[in-house]
């Protein structure tokens, strides 16, 4: 027993030494402890807002707000449409924490730093993570303004070895080889479909596979055609890494994509993808997204799913 404990402590020490770039277990715990000392709220649900979707945080009551730049060890968001704030509060009585803005590879962050907030969520006591993003529609049946419930993903950069779990594994977070066949919680998926029907969203609520690419350039026509043939229904530049780390930490995950543009797959088309269109579509769907997410949070509490 003593030898086993000593071996485990030594392993953790080695991991901390090798992983001392601001995202080790000790770094994450220090950040989580700092946040917990600033507020009495203990969130059970964590929400991540994608481009133009930061209004989800405005639904929270009794807000305690932290700018990313003021949080120890925390990255800073540099993308237009990402406010760069961590908001604690209650949603329909349910304690939540909401990220107004996330981090991306194309901002220059290392992959472990991008996903550090998921580990902090876990150490804050979060049990269920709701991830939102703006995405381009590959599925020809999708329309701009559709909301796609993510049922699975393709980690395209992962094919080249870009995975947030690469490097030494700290078992205080999770196992070395986590399963991803159940990455997106099926009960939460079904709940979202049921809630959408109840709210009258049947005409624009879809489900499908999300593919992540590195960005920041949008996809070429050939790349888009390839992704569609691979089985992707929507494409974006985020979310997947957060899902992997959240599942590694044992949190339940629900994800949705707002289809903000139709991906160009025709050489004769004059359409061009742009970030302004993304933000405009997000603004138009603001109310429906907020109702869907807030109703789900209420159901998670009522059914004790978390």
C-alpha positions as CSV (number, residue, x, y, z in Angstrom):
1,X,0.0,0.0,0.0
2,X,2.8,2.5,1.0
3,X,4.9,1.6,-2.1
4,X,1.9,2.1,-4.3
5,X,1.1,5.4,-2.8
6,X,4.7,6.6,-3.1
7,X,4.8,5.4,-6.7
8,X,1.6,7.3,-7.5
9,X,3.0,10.5,-5.8
10,X,6.2,10.2,-7.7
11,X,4.3,9.8,-11.0
12,X,2.2,12.9,-10.3
13,X,5.4,14.8,-9.4
14,X,7.0,13.8,-12.7
15,X,3.8,14.8,-14.6
16,X,3.7,18.2,-12.9
17,X,7.4,18.8,-13.7
18,X,7.0,17.8,-17.4
19,X,3.7,19.7,-17.8
20,X,4.6,23.0,-16.2
21,X,3.5,25.3,-18.9
22,X,0.5,26.7,-17.1
23,X,-2.0,23.8,-17.6
24,X,-0.9,21.1,-15.1
25,X,-3.3,19.7,-12.5
26,X,-1.7,22.1,-9.9
27,X,-2.1,25.1,-12.2
28,X,-5.8,24.2,-13.0
29,X,-6.5,23.6,-9.3
30,X,-4.9,26.9,-8.3
31,X,-7.2,28.7,-10.8
32,X,-10.3,26.8,-9.7
33,X,-9.5,27.5,-6.0
34,X,-9.0,31.2,-6.8
35,X,-12.4,31.4,-8.6
36,X,-14.2,29.5,-5.8
37,X,-12.8,31.9,-3.3
38,X,-14.4,34.8,-5.2
39,X,-17.9,33.5,-5.3
40,X,-20.2,31.3,-3.2
41,X,-21.8,29.8,-6.3
42,X,-21.0,26.2,-7.0
43,X,-21.9,25.5,-10.7
44,X,-23.2,22.1,-11.8
45,X,-23.5,23.1,-15.5
46,X,-20.9,24.8,-17.6
47,X,-21.8,26.5,-20.9
48,X,-19.4,27.6,-23.6
49,X,-20.6,30.3,-26.0
50,X,-19.5,30.2,-29.6
51,X,-19.0,33.1,-32.0
52,X,-21.9,35.6,-31.6
53,X,-23.6,33.4,-29.0
54,X,-22.3,35.2,-25.9
55,X,-25.9,36.3,-25.1
56,X,-26.5,32.9,-23.5
57,X,-24.5,34.2,-20.5
58,X,-26.9,37.2,-20.2
59,X,-29.6,34.8,-19.2
60,X,-27.8,34.1,-15.9
61,X,-29.2,35.8,-12.7
62,X,-27.1,37.0,-9.8
63,X,-24.0,37.3,-12.0
64,X,-20.5,37.3,-10.8
65,X,-18.2,38.2,-13.7
66,X,-14.5,37.7,-14.3
67,X,-12.6,39.0,-17.3
68,X,-10.3,36.4,-18.6
69,X,-7.3,38.7,-18.2
70,X,-7.9,38.9,-14.5
71,X,-8.1,35.1,-13.9
72,X,-4.8,33.5,-12.9
73,X,-3.3,31.2,-15.6
74,X,-6.3,31.8,-17.9
75,X,-5.9,32.4,-21.7
76,X,-7.4,35.4,-23.3
77,X,-9.9,35.4,-26.2
78,X,-8.8,37.5,-29.3
79,X,-11.7,36.8,-31.7
80,X,-14.4,39.3,-32.6
81,X,-17.7,38.1,-31.2
82,X,-16.0,36.6,-28.1
83,X,-16.3,38.9,-25.1
84,X,-13.6,37.1,-23.0
85,X,-15.5,36.8,-19.7
86,X,-16.3,34.0,-17.3
87,X,-19.8,34.5,-15.8
88,X,-21.1,32.7,-12.7
89,X,-24.9,32.8,-12.0
90,X,-28.1,30.9,-11.9
91,X,-30.3,29.9,-14.8
92,X,-33.9,29.0,-13.7
93,X,-32.4,28.4,-10.3
94,X,-29.6,26.1,-11.6
95,X,-26.1,27.2,-10.7
96,X,-24.1,27.7,-13.9
97,X,-20.8,29.0,-15.2
98,X,-20.6,30.4,-18.7
99,X,-17.6,31.2,-20.9
100,X,-18.3,34.2,-23.2
101,X,-15.7,33.3,-25.7
102,X,-13.4,30.3,-26.2
103,X,-9.9,29.7,-27.5
104,X,-8.6,28.3,-30.8
105,X,-5.5,26.9,-32.3
106,X,-5.4,29.7,-34.8
107,X,-5.0,32.2,-32.0
108,X,-1.6,30.8,-31.4
109,X,-2.3,28.9,-28.2
110,X,-1.0,25.4,-27.6
111,X,-3.7,22.7,-27.6
112,X,-3.5,22.0,-23.8
113,X,-4.0,25.7,-23.0
114,X,-7.1,25.8,-25.3
115,X,-8.8,23.1,-23.3
116,X,-7.6,24.2,-19.8
117,X,-11.0,25.7,-19.0
118,X,-12.7,22.3,-19.2
119,X,-10.3,21.0,-16.5
120,X,-11.1,24.0,-14.4
121,X,-14.8,23.4,-14.9
122,X,-14.3,19.9,-13.5
123,X,-12.4,21.2,-10.5
124,X,-15.2,23.8,-9.9
125,X,-17.7,20.9,-9.6
126,X,-19.3,21.1,-13.1
127,X,-20.9,17.8,-14.1
128,X,-22.6,18.7,-17.4
129,X,-21.0,20.8,-20.2
130,X,-23.1,22.5,-22.9
131,X,-20.9,23.5,-25.9
132,X,-22.2,25.8,-28.6
133,X,-20.5,27.0,-31.8
134,X,-21.1,28.7,-35.1
135,X,-20.5,26.3,-38.1
136,X,-20.7,26.1,-41.8
137,X,-23.4,23.8,-43.3
138,X,-22.0,20.9,-45.4
139,X,-25.2,19.0,-45.5
140,X,-27.2,20.2,-48.5
141,X,-30.5,19.8,-46.5
142,X,-29.3,22.3,-43.9
143,X,-30.2,26.0,-44.2
144,X,-28.6,29.1,-42.7
145,X,-30.2,29.5,-39.3
146,X,-30.6,25.8,-38.6
147,X,-29.6,24.5,-35.2
148,X,-27.7,21.2,-35.4
149,X,-27.6,18.9,-32.3
150,X,-24.1,17.3,-32.5
151,X,-24.3,13.5,-32.4
152,X,-20.7,12.9,-33.2
153,X,-17.5,14.6,-34.4
154,X,-14.5,14.2,-36.7
155,X,-11.3,15.5,-35.2
156,X,-9.5,16.1,-38.5
157,X,-6.4,17.7,-36.9
158,X,-6.3,14.6,-34.7
159,X,-5.4,12.5,-37.8
160,X,-2.1,14.3,-37.7
161,X,-1.6,13.8,-34.0
162,X,-3.1,17.0,-32.7
163,X,-5.0,15.8,-29.6
164,X,-5.3,17.7,-26.3
165,X,-4.5,14.5,-24.4
166,X,-1.1,14.0,-26.0
167,X,1.8,13.9,-23.6
168,X,2.0,12.6,-20.0
169,X,-1.4,11.6,-18.6
170,X,-2.5,12.8,-15.2
171,X,-4.9,10.2,-13.8
172,X,-6.3,12.8,-11.4
173,X,-8.1,14.0,-14.5
174,X,-8.8,10.8,-16.3
175,X,-7.6,7.6,-17.8
176,X,-4.9,7.3,-20.5
177,X,-7.2,6.0,-23.3
178,X,-10.7,7.5,-22.8
179,X,-13.5,6.1,-24.9
180,X,-15.1,8.6,-27.4
181,X,-17.9,6.4,-28.9
182,X,-20.2,8.0,-26.3
183,X,-18.6,11.5,-26.5
184,X,-22.0,13.2,-26.8
185,X,-24.5,12.2,-24.1
186,X,-27.4,10.4,-25.8
187,X,-29.9,11.2,-23.1
188,X,-29.1,14.9,-23.4
189,X,-29.3,14.6,-27.2
190,X,-32.8,13.1,-27.0
191,X,-33.8,15.7,-24.4
192,X,-32.8,18.5,-26.8
193,X,-34.8,17.0,-29.6
194,X,-37.8,16.7,-27.4
195,X,-37.5,20.2,-26.1
196,X,-37.1,21.5,-29.6
197,X,-40.3,19.9,-30.7
198,X,-42.1,21.3,-27.7
199,X,-40.9,24.8,-28.5
200,X,-42.0,24.5,-32.1
201,X,-38.4,24.3,-33.5
202,X,-39.0,21.3,-35.7
203,X,-38.5,23.1,-38.9
204,X,-34.9,24.2,-38.1
205,X,-33.7,21.7,-35.5
206,X,-31.4,19.1,-37.0
207,X,-28.8,16.6,-35.9
208,X,-25.5,15.6,-37.4
209,X,-21.8,15.2,-37.4
210,X,-19.5,18.1,-36.7
211,X,-16.0,18.3,-38.2
212,X,-13.2,20.4,-36.7
213,X,-10.5,22.0,-38.9
214,X,-7.7,24.2,-37.7
215,X,-8.6,27.6,-39.3
216,X,-8.5,30.5,-39.4
217,X,-8.9,30.3,-43.2
218,X,-12.2,29.0,-44.4
219,X,-12.2,25.7,-46.3
220,X,-11.5,25.5,-50.0
221,X,-14.2,24.0,-52.3
222,X,-12.2,20.8,-52.6
223,X,-11.7,20.5,-48.9
224,X,-15.4,21.1,-48.2
225,X,-16.4,18.4,-50.7
226,X,-14.0,16.0,-49.1
227,X,-15.4,16.7,-45.6
228,X,-18.9,16.1,-46.8
229,X,-17.9,12.8,-48.4
230,X,-16.3,11.8,-45.1
231,X,-19.7,12.1,-43.4
232,X,-19.5,15.6,-41.9
233,X,-22.7,17.7,-41.8
234,X,-21.1,20.9,-40.5
235,X,-17.6,22.2,-40.2
236,X,-16.0,24.6,-37.7
237,X,-12.8,25.6,-35.9
238,X,-13.5,24.6,-32.3
239,X,-15.4,22.4,-29.8
240,X,-13.9,19.0,-30.5
241,X,-10.9,19.5,-28.3
242,X,-13.1,20.7,-25.5
243,X,-15.3,17.6,-25.9
244,X,-12.3,15.3,-25.7
245,X,-11.0,16.9,-22.5
246,X,-14.5,17.2,-20.9
247,X,-15.1,13.5,-21.4
248,X,-11.6,12.7,-20.2
249,X,-12.6,14.4,-17.0
250,X,-15.8,12.5,-16.7
251,X,-18.2,15.3,-17.5
252,X,-21.3,14.8,-19.6
253,X,-21.3,16.7,-22.9
254,X,-24.0,18.2,-25.0
255,X,-23.1,20.1,-28.1
256,X,-25.0,22.2,-30.7
257,X,-24.0,24.1,-33.8
258,X,-25.7,27.1,-35.2
259,X,-25.5,26.9,-39.0
260,X,-24.4,30.4,-39.9
261,X,-23.4,29.9,-43.5
262,X,-23.8,27.4,-46.3
263,X,-20.4,26.1,-47.2
264,X,-19.5,26.7,-50.8
265,X,-19.0,23.5,-52.8
266,X,-19.7,24.8,-56.3
267,X,-16.9,26.4,-58.4
268,X,-19.6,28.4,-60.3
269,X,-20.9,30.0,-57.0
270,X,-20.1,33.6,-56.3
271,X,-20.7,33.1,-52.5
272,X,-17.9,33.7,-50.1
273,X,-17.7,32.7,-46.4
274,X,-17.1,35.5,-44.0
275,X,-17.1,36.1,-40.2
276,X,-19.7,39.0,-40.4
277,X,-22.3,36.6,-41.8
278,X,-21.6,34.3,-38.8
279,X,-22.3,37.0,-36.3
280,X,-25.4,38.2,-38.1
281,X,-27.0,34.8,-38.2
282,X,-26.2,34.2,-34.5
283,X,-28.0,37.5,-33.7
284,X,-31.1,36.4,-35.6
285,X,-31.3,33.0,-33.7
286,X,-30.4,34.5,-30.3
287,X,-33.9,34.1,-28.7
288,X,-34.5,30.5,-29.9
289,X,-31.0,29.3,-28.8
290,X,-31.5,30.9,-25.4
291,X,-34.9,29.2,-24.9
292,X,-33.6,25.8,-26.0
293,X,-30.6,25.9,-23.6
294,X,-32.4,27.4,-20.7
295,X,-35.2,24.8,-21.0
296,X,-32.6,22.0,-21.2
297,X,-30.8,23.3,-18.0
298,X,-34.2,23.2,-16.2
299,X,-34.8,19.6,-17.4
300,X,-31.3,18.5,-16.4
301,X,-32.1,19.7,-12.9
302,X,-35.6,18.2,-12.8
303,X,-34.5,14.8,-14.0
304,X,-31.3,14.8,-12.0
305,X,-29.4,13.9,-15.2
306,X,-26.3,15.7,-14.0
